Amino acid sequence: MNIKDVENLAELARIELSLEEKTALLKDIGGILEYVDQIKEAKIGEVEPARNLRNIWREDKIEERDFSKELIKEQFPDAQDDFLKVKKIL
């Protein structure tokens, strides 16, 4: 990859870059591409498969709860005339 490639990318993205920005971006992209090459060369076969896997899900249990209007109003910080006051959201 060279400066011309960075200029083409900047043109496609419709952004203007100074020479310093282009140089820095070229260096960053070079580092990213080197890392991608390292990932490609990784030897997946050498990784040991996970053992002793088990299901960690729990069974659903129905729990009865009291959700009365009065209980909710008691726990709410600000209420007036059977209404709960909340902050205005725009």
C-alpha positions in Angstrom: 0.0 0.0 0.0 1.3 3.5 -0.8 0.3 7.2 -0.6 -1.7 6.9 -3.8 -3.9 4.2 -2.3 -4.6 6.4 0.7 -5.4 9.3 -1.6 -7.9 7.1 -3.5 -9.5 5.9 -0.2 -9.8 9.5 0.9 -11.4 10.5 -2.4 -13.9 7.6 -2.1 -14.7 8.7 1.5 -14.9 12.3 0.3 -12.5 13.6 3.0 -9.6 15.9 2.6 -6.3 14.8 4.2 -3.0 16.7 4.7 0.2 15.0 3.7 0.9 14.3 7.4 -2.5 12.7 7.9 -2.0 10.6 4.8 1.4 9.4 6.0 0.0 8.6 9.5 -2.9 6.8 7.9 -0.6 4.8 5.7 1.4 3.7 8.7 -1.8 2.7 10.6 -3.2 0.8 7.7 0.2 -1.0 7.2 0.1 -2.1 10.9 -3.5 -3.3 10.5 -2.6 -5.3 7.4 0.4 -6.9 9.1 -1.8 -8.0 12.0 -4.3 -9.5 9.6 -1.4 -11.5 8.0 -0.5 -12.8 11.4 -4.0 -13.9 12.0 -4.1 -15.7 8.6 -0.9 -17.6 9.6 -2.2 -18.8 12.9 -2.2 -22.5 13.2 -5.8 -23.4 14.3 -5.1 -27.1 14.5 -2.7 -26.6 17.5 -5.4 -25.2 19.8 -6.9 -27.9 22.1 -10.6 -28.2 22.0 -12.6 -27.3 25.1 -13.4 -30.3 27.3 -16.0 -31.0 29.9 -18.6 -28.7 28.4 -21.9 -28.7 30.1 -25.2 -26.8 29.8 -25.2 -23.8 32.1 -28.8 -22.8 31.5 -31.2 -23.0 34.5 -34.8 -24.0 34.4 -37.4 -21.2 34.3 -39.3 -20.9 37.5 -42.5 -18.9 37.9 -42.4 -16.6 40.9 -45.5 -14.9 42.1 -45.0 -11.2 42.7 -47.2 -8.4 44.0 -47.5 -5.6 41.4 -50.3 -3.5 42.7 -50.7 0.1 41.9 -50.3 1.1 45.5 -47.1 -0.8 45.9 -45.6 0.8 42.9 -46.7 4.3 43.9 -45.1 3.8 47.4 -41.8 2.9 45.8 -41.8 5.7 43.1 -40.0 8.9 44.1 -42.7 11.3 42.9 -46.4 10.7 42.4 -49.5 12.9 42.3 -53.2 12.0 41.9 -52.6 8.4 40.8 -49.9 9.5 38.3 -46.2 8.9 38.5 -44.1 12.0 37.7 -41.1 11.5 35.5 -38.6 13.9 33.9 -39.6 15.5 30.6 -38.0 13.7 27.6 -37.6 15.5 24.3 
